[in-house]
Amino acid sequence: MEFQLTDEQKQLREEVRKFADEEIRPVATEYDVEEEYPHEVMNKAAEMGLLAPHVPVEYGGIGYSSLENAILTEELFAADPGIGLCISSAGFGAEALMEFGTEEQKERVLPEVTAGDAVMGSAISEPQAGSDVTSVATRAEKDGDEWVINGSKMWITNGTVADYFVVVCETDPDIDDRYSGYSQILVEGDRDGLTRDKITGKLGIRASDTAELRFDDVRVPEENLIGQRGMGFLQLMQFFDETRTAVAAQGVGIARGAAERALEYAEEREQFGRSISDFQAIKHKLAEMHTNTEAARWLTYRSAWAVDNEAGDLTALASMAKEFASRTAVEVANEAVQVHGGAGFVNDHDVERLYRDAKITQIYEGTTEIQKNIVARELLGDGM
Ligand SMILES: Cc1cc2nc3c(=O)[nH]c(=O)nc-3n(C[C@H](O)[C@H](O)[C@H](O)COP(=O)(O)OP(=O)(O)OC[C@H]3O[C@@H](n4cnc5c(N)ncnc54)[C@H](O)[C@@H]3O)c2cc1C
């Protein structure tokens, strides 16, 4: 058993850390306050090869493994989760194209995304279909050689900035099987009949663009179907282990960012004539924050390893990692604010933002409750 990163992985970590310190941290508060998508930072991230780096080399990516993706994600989120999500979501939905797309779809979309010339979005959730993905009601009907799409999607990351969406639609409602009858369809962002409304006032990750999409007779050519008709939900399920591991890495990043900032502050701040880090109550907080972050990281690495090696216990591990790392992010960020006292309550200090940002990791890509359901199902072998 090897508990060391390779030299290449260490180098990746150092390079992304440097990028995050120089290009993300100095502007993070500004984008958070303005709720603005960081186009300039995205251009620099493209130059660094940070956009959709899991895409294979032949389509312009780097072909990073899940483990390398976890290392990179931790660094981005330790600096700032809002901008970190913009960078790591640029290729949302790319997995569907990589795994099930036609050669034409891959060659058209993926190189644009990795070059920073296009952004993708993955449109699954709807106003009435959140945790229960099988209640998706957006309809795609065949009319000649086109699909005609009607319905709405909710909470879509990159909703107003994306050039391409992978949209989960119901195409075959007559199929009498809960998981069949859905298809994934590629929809260009500039199609007639597609309306996108930005959602503002989010608790956290405010640099990230989130929107509601409305489809009113949106027409796309039949060639935009991704993979097999009626199998969209089953196709989608194959990526959850990977995407949940990535959210676990986000949680590790937020926890580490908060724990490091708390340590720094505790050593600087003096009360009662001594550094607050001299008080045992604060020492214990710091010890617990760093211990839990380390535990979350290794569970996440273990899950990433399982993704890369297609291990049998992968689904349980991915949900364990996602649940534990997101809970750790929320708890550590909470303690980091506590260590800062009043200073942690205002946005002069990053912990205020990390505290707000941490919460999303317990909600998207399947809530905490859904992750526990999955772990229990894997243990007990029964349904949801
Ligand atoms: C900022 C943001 C970005 C997002 N980005 C995207 C995106 O890019 N693409 C996309 O498709 N979606 C996206 N989402 C949607 C996200 O995945 C959903 O919000 C999430 O899956 C939960 O669905 P819901 O909000 O409808 O909550 P609900 O499903 O209504 O859940 C409400 C509560 O009930 C609980 N609950 C529901 N079912 C069960 C059950 N069976 N057992 C126990 N408890 C249960 C939940 O855990 C939760 O606590 C995003 C959401 C946010 C907030």
The ligand as an SDF file (V2000), in Angstrom:
LIG
                    3D

 53 58  0  0  0  0  0  0  0  0999 V2000
  -26.1900   25.9640   -6.3990 C   0  0  0  0  0  0  0  0  0  0  0  0
  -26.7850   24.7250   -6.9990 C   0  0  0  0  0  0  0  0  0  0  0  0
  -26.2480   24.2080   -8.1650 C   0  0  0  0  0  0  0  0  0  0  0  0
  -26.8340   23.0830   -8.7600 C   0  0  0  0  0  0  0  0  0  0  0  0
  -26.3530   22.6250   -9.9700 N   0  0  0  0  0  0  0  0  0  0  0  0
  -27.0630   21.6900  -10.6480 C   0  0  0  0  0  0  0  0  0  0  0  0
  -26.7150   21.3370  -11.9980 C   0  0  0  0  0  0  0  0  0  0  0  0
  -25.7420   21.8360  -12.5590 O   0  0  0  0  0  0  0  0  0  0  0  0
  -27.5010   20.4370  -12.6400 N   0  0  0  0  0  0  0  0  0  0  0  0
  -28.5860   19.8540  -12.0570 C   0  0  0  0  0  0  0  0  0  0  0  0
  -29.2500   19.0620  -12.7080 O   0  0  0  0  0  0  0  0  0  0  0  0
  -28.9160   20.1400  -10.7590 N   0  0  0  0  0  0  0  0  0  0  0  0
  -28.1960   21.0530  -10.0590 C   0  0  0  0  0  0  0  0  0  0  0  0
  -28.5480   21.3830   -8.7610 N   0  0  0  0  0  0  0  0  0  0  0  0
  -29.7100   20.7230   -8.1510 C   0  0  0  0  0  0  0  0  0  0  0  0
  -29.3410   19.7820   -7.0240 C   0  0  0  0  0  0  0  0  0  0  0  0
  -28.7470   18.6270   -7.5160 O   0  0  0  0  0  0  0  0  0  0  0  0
  -30.6320   19.5180   -6.2130 C   0  0  0  0  0  0  0  0  0  0  0  0
  -30.9200   20.7170   -5.5240 O   0  0  0  0  0  0  0  0  0  0  0  0
  -30.4950   18.3600   -5.2500 C   0  0  0  0  0  0  0  0  0  0  0  0
  -30.3950   17.1480   -5.9500 O   0  0  0  0  0  0  0  0  0  0  0  0
  -31.6770   18.2630   -4.2850 C   0  0  0  0  0  0  0  0  0  0  0  0
  -32.9030   18.3430   -4.9620 O   0  0  0  0  0  0  0  0  0  0  0  0
  -34.0130   19.3910   -4.4610 P   0  0  0  0  0  0  0  0  0  0  0  0
  -33.3580   20.7130   -4.3200 O   0  0  0  0  0  0  0  0  0  0  0  0
  -35.1720   19.3110   -5.3680 O   0  0  0  0  0  0  0  0  0  0  0  0
  -34.3960   18.9010   -3.0160 O   0  0  0  0  0  0  0  0  0  0  0  0
  -35.5030   17.7770   -2.6500 P   0  0  0  0  0  0  0  0  0  0  0  0
  -35.2550   16.5590   -3.4660 O   0  0  0  0  0  0  0  0  0  0  0  0
  -36.8400   18.4020   -2.7040 O   0  0  0  0  0  0  0  0  0  0  0  0
  -35.1050   17.4520   -1.1480 O   0  0  0  0  0  0  0  0  0  0  0  0
  -35.5750   18.2300   -0.0450 C   0  0  0  0  0  0  0  0  0  0  0  0
  -35.1400   17.5090    1.2250 C   0  0  0  0  0  0  0  0  0  0  0  0
  -35.7540   16.2050    1.2980 O   0  0  0  0  0  0  0  0  0  0  0  0
  -34.7720   15.2020    1.4290 C   0  0  0  0  0  0  0  0  0  0  0  0
  -35.1660   13.9830    0.7010 N   0  0  0  0  0  0  0  0  0  0  0  0
  -35.6540   13.8800   -0.5680 C   0  0  0  0  0  0  0  0  0  0  0  0
  -35.8500   12.5910   -0.8880 N   0  0  0  0  0  0  0  0  0  0  0  0
  -35.4690   11.8550    0.1870 C   0  0  0  0  0  0  0  0  0  0  0  0
  -35.4120   10.4590    0.4720 C   0  0  0  0  0  0  0  0  0  0  0  0
  -35.7660    9.5330   -0.4330 N   0  0  0  0  0  0  0  0  0  0  0  0
  -34.9500   10.0830    1.6850 N   0  0  0  0  0  0  0  0  0  0  0  0
  -34.5550   10.9960    2.6040 C   0  0  0  0  0  0  0  0  0  0  0  0
  -34.5880   12.3230    2.3980 N   0  0  0  0  0  0  0  0  0  0  0  0
  -35.0240   12.7520    1.2020 C   0  0  0  0  0  0  0  0  0  0  0  0
  -33.5050   15.8120    0.8150 C   0  0  0  0  0  0  0  0  0  0  0  0
  -32.3380   15.1640    1.2920 O   0  0  0  0  0  0  0  0  0  0  0  0
  -33.6240   17.2540    1.2880 C   0  0  0  0  0  0  0  0  0  0  0  0
  -33.1600   17.3510    2.6030 O   0  0  0  0  0  0  0  0  0  0  0  0
  -27.9250   22.4520   -8.1350 C   0  0  0  0  0  0  0  0  0  0  0  0
  -28.4330   22.9630   -6.9300 C   0  0  0  0  0  0  0  0  0  0  0  0
  -27.8880   24.0910   -6.3770 C   0  0  0  0  0  0  0  0  0  0  0  0
  -28.5060   24.6470   -5.1090 C   0  0  0  0  0  0  0  0  0  0  0  0
  1  2  1  0
  2  3  1  0
  2 52  2  0
  3  4  2  0
  4  5  1  0
  4 50  1  0
  5  6  2  0
  6  7  1  0
  6 13  1  0
  7  8  2  0
  7  9  1  0
  9 10  1  0
 10 11  2  0
 10 12  1  0
 12 13  2  0
 13 14  1  0
 14 15  1  0
 14 50  1  0
 15 16  1  0
 16 17  1  0
 16 18  1  0
 18 19  1  0
 18 20  1  0
 20 21  1  0
 20 22  1  0
 22 23  1  0
 23 24  1  0
 24 25  2  0
 24 26  1  0
 24 27  1  0
 27 28  1  0
 28 29  2  0
 28 30  1  0
 28 31  1  0
 31 32  1  0
 32 33  1  0
 33 34  1  0
 33 48  1  0
 34 35  1  0
 35 36  1  0
 35 46  1  0
 36 37  1  0
 36 45  1  0
 37 38  2  0
 38 39  1  0
 39 40  1  0
 39 45  2  0
 40 41  1  0
 40 42  2  0
 42 43  1  0
 43 44  2  0
 44 45  1  0
 46 47  1  0
 46 48  1  0
 48 49  1  0
 50 51  2  0
 51 52  1  0
 52 53  1  0
M  END
$$$$
